[in-house]
Amino acid sequence: MSTVLEPTTLSIEGMTCSSCVNTVEKALNAVDGVSATVNFATETAHILAPADMDTKELIKTVEKAGYKAALLQDGQAVTLHNKKSARALFFAFIFAVPAVAISMVMSWHHYIDMRILEALDYFGLPHPLYSATAWFVIALSAPVVLIVAWPIHRAALRNLKHPTMDNLMSLGSLSAFAWSIYANSTGEGDVYTEVAAGVLFFVILGRYLETSAKSRAGAALSSLLALGSKEVTIIREGLPVIIPIDQLEIGDEFEALPGARIATDGIVIKGESAVDNSMLTGESKPVDVRPGSLVVGASVNHNGRLIIRATRIGSDTELARITAMVISAQGTKAPIQRLADRISAVFVPIVTLMSIGTFLGWYYTDHTLTQSISIAITVLVIACPCALGLATPVALLVASGRGAQRGIVLREPRVLEVARTVDTVVFDKTGTLTQGVMNLQEATVSTAAGGVLGTSFSPLMNERSILSSALAIETQNSHPVAIAIVRYALGKGAHSYDVSEFAVTPGSGAAGRVQIGNQSPVVLIGSPTAVAHSSTDFHPEIKSAIARGQEAGLTVSVLAWDGVALAVFAVGDQLKPDAAQTVSELRAMGITPWLVTGDSAQVAASVATIVGIDSAHVVSSALPETKLEIVERFKSEGRCVLMIGDGINDAAALTAADLSMAMGTGTDTAISSADITLMNSGLGSVIDALKLAKKTLRIIHLNMGWALIYNVIGLPIAALGLLQPIYAAAAMALSSLFVVTNSLRIR
């Protein structure tokens, strides 16, 4: 019997570099049944653990590894608070900057020396050995090295078995500080205490800037998470009552006032308005809603009061589903990130050995102890794996947050590397290239054809009466074609007549006796073949309309009174406005489009012609297994396949494809099978998603390249003694800042 695994997300405090990530991951993955990935950018651990495992056990595991952990509650924003780093930066500044300034300005040495000696003489105290100014600088540096930097030293002590960047910083700063005290006590060397303070100042400054930039990187996701309502106004016994959102239940009726956000997913039962879904779907055009319309939580109600019945609450809502997918994507590592982790795992030990080797190399080649220590410290300082650890997760954090704002939800980071190689796209038709809703595309009403009915029908022979008779029959019918005809007739001002003897014949149509004025003809609406069996010969105008509809691949219905055909309704699933443009742009990107649909060959060919897909690339009457076979055949031919669909029948093909996208209006099965969910109803999001993925991958490659080149160039320069420790600290801080700010370009 397999163990049931449940996802858990922990907030991790105290990680300073990618080596810390490896330490936390190793500790968590060492627990039986646990699989964990840690994200440096969001400072979170995403864990799959047995359902019966206590979260406290996971938290204790993290704490034993030397870090703090807490459960990230549902709906809690993944934000990075920088109050602590701001406070540390303030105190580092007021002590380190004067220490560095005094050490750099020689004229200050004499002035401070004289003032210190005068003060000592005044109080009758003995003069210090060697430089009085140096002791003053040591005193200024002490709070920075010993107090402000204590979190760094504490983390270094906790991670002695698994060295991290903190070990390098702690070793470097304490070495410089201790040496300075020794040197100024014995007069055997130069004082480097300002270097220790300056290095720590730049490290703390770098972490503050890094934290602030990471906060901006996660701002898109934070704003998405903040959309959820905290309270909701429900209707009880006709009166509004405000309750916390977590007390709302399915079936409750709640109010949405103009300008307010809709509290949760539901169906409108009263009122009309325009609703803005842009924060969830990226679609800027408001959607008109009325009784019967579905609405999603967090969308903005524009101009009318709505009463809505809740259909989904809590973690089942559309907003919760999007944010869960985004956070899950951020907790999953792309293949390129795993390479960075492997490098970081061995980086700190190698640098430590390199620093020791540098010290020994300089010291035993007739250089002073002071000089040897200074160069060894520079090697420790400049070698920071932070940039390497941030290269991928920060870029992914920005991309996933920005994508979610535009209605593009990335579920798997691997899509970033797949998107650039896609050369074949397979489209489903219904709900993907088309709207997925049957609409009347063309209506032809022929009053001339009704001449054979006789003069008693002449006063009734007008478009409104004919459409009203269609409304009377189709109102009784629940078929999608009937619903489309009803919608059209109502839009034309038709009104319903009384109907008797109503009957439906599946596959043929519906009929009934309709009371129209002083006449009660038998009105039949059905397929041309079915109506032809019980009608006179069709009028040329009727025949022409039938031919046009069938050539266009539409579903054609004919209306007849007492066996005389009077109207033709051509109904079809309307193409999305941007379908043809999307196909054209995919072609321009070197991607070959295919249409694989369960519809008839005639319908498939018509749609393919309109959107610009070659007839040789059309497969009709396709079953779910057919779609799967086609995707697998393309992959076996060496193609990189993108599958786009929305239905249960697309799920297998979506799973099998190299890259898959599901329309957000589709089934949960399709959405859970796809790598990317497109919340916008338009197809333009397909192009946006591919461009976002490609741009993110370019940013990651640039970040990785910079991080590696920085260390490859910086370490030899430091080891050769061509760089001062304080400048090495500045370079190290700037390298991490470059990676984070470069990732912000994705926004």
Secondary structure in CASP SS format (residue, H / E / C, confidence):
PFRMAT SS
TARGET T0000
AUTHOR 0000-0000-0000
METHOD secondary structure of the structure
MODEL  1
M C 1.00
S C 1.00
T C 1.00
V C 1.00
L E 1.00
E E 1.00
P E 1.00
T E 1.00
T E 1.00
L E 1.00
S E 1.00
I E 1.00
E E 1.00
G C 1.00
M C 1.00
T C 1.00
C C 1.00
S H 1.00
S H 1.00
C H 1.00
V H 1.00
N H 1.00
T H 1.00
V H 1.00
E H 1.00
K H 1.00
A H 1.00
L H 1.00
N H 1.00
A C 1.00
V C 1.00
D C 1.00
G C 1.00
V C 1.00
S E 1.00
A E 1.00
T E 1.00
V E 1.00
N E 1.00
F C 1.00
A C 1.00
T C 1.00
E C 1.00
T E 1.00
A E 1.00
H E 1.00
I E 1.00
L E 1.00
A E 1.00
P E 1.00
A C 1.00
D C 1.00
M C 1.00
D C 1.00
T H 1.00
K H 1.00
E H 1.00
L H 1.00
I H 1.00
K H 1.00
T H 1.00
V H 1.00
E H 1.00
K H 1.00
A C 1.00
G C 1.00
Y C 1.00
K E 1.00
A E 1.00
A E 1.00
L E 1.00
L C 1.00
Q C 1.00
D C 1.00
G C 1.00
Q C 1.00
A C 1.00
V C 1.00
T C 1.00
L C 1.00
H C 1.00
N C 1.00
K H 1.00
K H 1.00
S H 1.00
A H 1.00
R H 1.00
A H 1.00
L H 1.00
F H 1.00
F H 1.00
A H 1.00
F H 1.00
I H 1.00
F H 1.00
A H 1.00
V H 1.00
P H 1.00
A H 1.00
V H 1.00
A H 1.00
I H 1.00
S H 1.00
M H 1.00
V C 1.00
M H 1.00
S H 1.00
W H 1.00
H H 1.00
H H 1.00
Y H 1.00
I H 1.00
D H 1.00
M H 1.00
R H 1.00
I H 1.00
L H 1.00
E H 1.00
A H 1.00
L H 1.00
D H 1.00
Y H 1.00
F H 1.00
G C 1.00
L C 1.00
P C 1.00
H C 1.00
P C 1.00
L C 1.00
Y C 1.00
S C 1.00
A H 1.00
T H 1.00
A H 1.00
W H 1.00
F H 1.00
V H 1.00
I H 1.00
A H 1.00
L H 1.00
S H 1.00
A H 1.00
P H 1.00
V H 1.00
V H 1.00
L H 1.00
I H 1.00
V H 1.00
A C 1.00
W H 1.00
P H 1.00
I H 1.00
H H 1.00
R H 1.00
A H 1.00
A H 1.00
L H 1.00
R H 1.00
N C 1.00
L C 1.00
K C 1.00
H C 1.00
P C 1.00
T C 1.00
M H 1.00
D H 1.00
N H 1.00
L H 1.00
M H 1.00
S H 1.00
L H 1.00
G H 1.00
S H 1.00
L H 1.00
S H 1.00
A H 1.00
F H 1.00
A H 1.00
W H 1.00
S H 1.00
I H 1.00
Y H 1.00
A H 1.00
N H 1.00
S H 1.00
T H 1.00
G C 1.00
E C 1.00
G C 1.00
D C 1.00
V C 1.00
Y C 1.00
T H 1.00
E H 1.00
V H 1.00
A H 1.00
A H 1.00
G H 1.00
V H 1.00
L H 1.00
F H 1.00
F H 1.00
V H 1.00
I H 1.00
L H 1.00
G H 1.00
R H 1.00
Y H 1.00
L H 1.00
E H 1.00
T H 1.00
S H 1.00
A H 1.00
K H 1.00
S H 1.00
R H 1.00
A H 1.00
G C 1.00
A H 1.00
A H 1.00
L H 1.00
S H 1.00
S H 1.00
L H 1.00
L H 1.00
A C 1.00
L C 1.00
G C 1.00
S C 1.00
K C 1.00
E E 1.00
V E 1.00
T E 1.00
I E 1.00
I E 1.00
R E 1.00
E C 1.00
G C 1.00
L E 1.00
P E 1.00
V E 1.00
I E 1.00
I E 1.00
P E 1.00
I H 1.00
D H 1.00
Q H 1.00
L C 1.00
E C 1.00
I C 1.00
G C 1.00
D C 1.00
E E 1.00
F E 1.00
E E 1.00
A E 1.00
L C 1.00
P C 1.00
G C 1.00
A C 1.00
R E 1.00
I C 1.00
A C 1.00
T C 1.00
D E 1.00
G E 1.00
I E 1.00
V E 1.00
I E 1.00
K E 1.00
G C 1.00
E C 1.00
S E 1.00
A E 1.00
V E 1.00
D E 1.00
N C 1.00
S H 1.00
M H 1.00
L H 1.00
T H 1.00
G C 1.00
E C 1.00
S C 1.00
K C 1.00
P C 1.00
V E 1.00
D E 1.00
V E 1.00
R C 1.00
P C 1.00
G C 1.00
S C 1.00
L E 1.00
V E 1.00
V C 1.00
G C 1.00
A C 1.00
S C 1.00
V E 1.00
N E 1.00
H C 1.00
N C 1.00
G C 1.00
R C 1.00
L E 1.00
I E 1.00
I E 1.00
R E 1.00
A E 1.00
T E 1.00
R E 1.00
I C 1.00
G H 1.00
S H 1.00
D H 1.00
T C 1.00
E H 1.00
L H 1.00
A H 1.00
R H 1.00
I H 1.00
T H 1.00
A H 1.00
M H 1.00
V H 1.00
I H 1.00
S H 1.00
A H 1.00
Q H 1.00
G H 1.00
T C 1.00
K C 1.00
A C 1.00
P H 1.00
I H 1.00
Q H 1.00
R H 1.00
L H 1.00
A H 1.00
D H 1.00
R H 1.00
I H 1.00
S H 1.00
A H 1.00
V H 1.00
F H 1.00
V H 1.00
P H 1.00
I H 1.00
V H 1.00
T H 1.00
L H 1.00
M H 1.00
S H 1.00
I H 1.00
G H 1.00
T H 1.00
F H 1.00
L H 1.00
G H 1.00
W H 1.00
Y H 1.00
Y C 1.00
T C 1.00
D C 1.00
H C 1.00
T C 1.00
L H 1.00
T H 1.00
Q H 1.00
S H 1.00
I H 1.00
S H 1.00
I H 1.00
A H 1.00
I H 1.00
T H 1.00
V H 1.00
L H 1.00
V H 1.00
I H 1.00
A C 1.00
C C 1.00
P C 1.00
C H 1.00
A H 1.00
L H 1.00
G H 1.00
L H 1.00
A C 1.00
T C 1.00
P H 1.00
V H 1.00
A H 1.00
L H 1.00
L H 1.00
V H 1.00
A H 1.00
S H 1.00
G H 1.00
R H 1.00
G H 1.00
A H 1.00
Q H 1.00
R C 1.00
G C 1.00
I E 1.00
V E 1.00
L E 1.00
R C 1.00
E C 1.00
P C 1.00
R C 1.00
V H 1.00
L H 1.00
E H 1.00
V H 1.00
A H 1.00
R C 1.00
T C 1.00
V C 1.00
D C 1.00
T E 1.00
V E 1.00
V E 1.00
F E 1.00
D C 1.00
K H 1.00
T H 1.00
G H 1.00
T H 1.00
L H 1.00
T E 1.00
Q E 1.00
G E 1.00
V E 1.00
M E 1.00
N E 1.00
L E 1.00
Q E 1.00
E E 1.00
A E 1.00
T E 1.00
V E 1.00
S C 1.00
T C 1.00
A H 1.00
A H 1.00
G H 1.00
G H 1.00
V H 1.00
L H 1.00
G C 1.00
T H 1.00
S H 1.00
F H 1.00
S H 1.00
P H 1.00
L H 1.00
M C 1.00
N C 1.00
E H 1.00
R H 1.00
S H 1.00
I H 1.00
L H 1.00
S H 1.00
S H 1.00
A H 1.00
L H 1.00
A H 1.00
I H 1.00
E H 1.00
T C 1.00
Q C 1.00
N C 1.00
S C 1.00
H C 1.00
P H 1.00
V H 1.00
A H 1.00
I H 1.00
A H 1.00
I H 1.00
V H 1.00
R H 1.00
Y H 1.00
A H 1.00
L H 1.00
G H 1.00
K C 1.00
G C 1.00
A C 1.00
H C 1.00
S C 1.00
Y C 1.00
D C 1.00
V E 1.00
S E 1.00
E E 1.00
F E 1.00
A E 1.00
V E 1.00
T E 1.00
P C 1.00
G C 1.00
S C 1.00
G E 1.00
A E 1.00
A E 1.00
G E 1.00
R E 1.00
V E 1.00
Q C 1.00
I E 1.00
G C 1.00
N C 1.00
Q E 1.00
S C 1.00
P C 1.00
V E 1.00
V E 1.00
L E 1.00
I E 1.00
G E 1.00
S C 1.00
P H 1.00
T H 1.00
A H 1.00
V H 1.00
A H 1.00
H H 1.00
S C 1.00
S C 1.00
T C 1.00
D C 1.00
F C 1.00
H C 1.00
P H 1.00
E H 1.00
I H 1.00
K H 1.00
S H 1.00
A H 1.00
I H 1.00
A H 1.00
R H 1.00
G H 1.00
Q H 1.00
E H 1.00
A C 1.00
G C 1.00
L C 1.00
T E 1.00
V E 1.00
S E 1.00
V E 1.00
L E 1.00
A E 1.00
W E 1.00
D C 1.00
G C 1.00
V E 1.00
A E 1.00
L E 1.00
A E 1.00
V E 1.00
F E 1.00
A E 1.00
V E 1.00
G E 1.00
D E 1.00
Q E 1.00
L E 1.00
K C 1.00
P C 1.00
D C 1.00
A H 1.00
A H 1.00
Q H 1.00
T H 1.00
V H 1.00
S H 1.00
E H 1.00
L H 1.00
R H 1.00
A H 1.00
M C 1.00
G C 1.00
I C 1.00
T E 1.00
P E 1.00
W E 1.00
L E 1.00
V E 1.00
T C 1.00
G C 1.00
D C 1.00
S C 1.00
A H 1.00
Q H 1.00
V H 1.00
A H 1.00
A H 1.00
S H 1.00
V H 1.00
A H 1.00
T H 1.00
I H 1.00
V H 1.00
G C 1.00
I C 1.00
D C 1.00
S H 1.00
A H 1.00
H H 1.00
V E 1.00
V E 1.00
S C 1.00
S C 1.00
A C 1.00
L C 1.00
P H 1.00
E H 1.00
T H 1.00
K H 1.00
L H 1.00
E H 1.00
I H 1.00
V H 1.00
E H 1.00
R H 1.00
F H 1.00
K H 1.00
S H 1.00
E C 1.00
G C 1.00
R C 1.00
C C 1.00
V E 1.00
L E 1.00
M E 1.00
I E 1.00
G E 1.00
D C 1.00
G C 1.00
I H 1.00
N H 1.00
D H 1.00
A H 1.00
A H 1.00
A H 1.00
L H 1.00
T H 1.00
A H 1.00
A C 1.00
D C 1.00
L E 1.00
S E 1.00
M E 1.00
A E 1.00
M E 1.00
G C 1.00
T C 1.00
G C 1.00
T C 1.00
D H 1.00
T H 1.00
A H 1.00
I H 1.00
S H 1.00
S H 1.00
A C 1.00
D C 1.00
I E 1.00
T E 1.00
L E 1.00
M C 1.00
N C 1.00
S C 1.00
G C 1.00
L C 1.00
G H 1.00
S H 1.00
V H 1.00
I H 1.00
D H 1.00
A H 1.00
L H 1.00
K H 1.00
L H 1.00
A H 1.00
K H 1.00
K H 1.00
T H 1.00
L H 1.00
R H 1.00
I H 1.00
I H 1.00
H H 1.00
L H 1.00
N H 1.00
M H 1.00
G H 1.00
W H 1.00
A H 1.00
L H 1.00
I H 1.00
Y H 1.00
N H 1.00
V H 1.00
I H 1.00
G H 1.00
L H 1.00
P H 1.00
I H 1.00
A H 1.00
A H 1.00
L C 1.00
G C 1.00
L C 1.00
L C 1.00
Q C 1.00
P H 1.00
I H 1.00
Y H 1.00
A H 1.00
A H 1.00
A H 1.00
A H 1.00
M H 1.00
A H 1.00
L H 1.00
S H 1.00
S H 1.00
L H 1.00
F H 1.00
V H 1.00
V H 1.00
T H 1.00
N H 1.00
S H 1.00
L H 1.00
R H 1.00
I H 1.00
R C 1.00
END
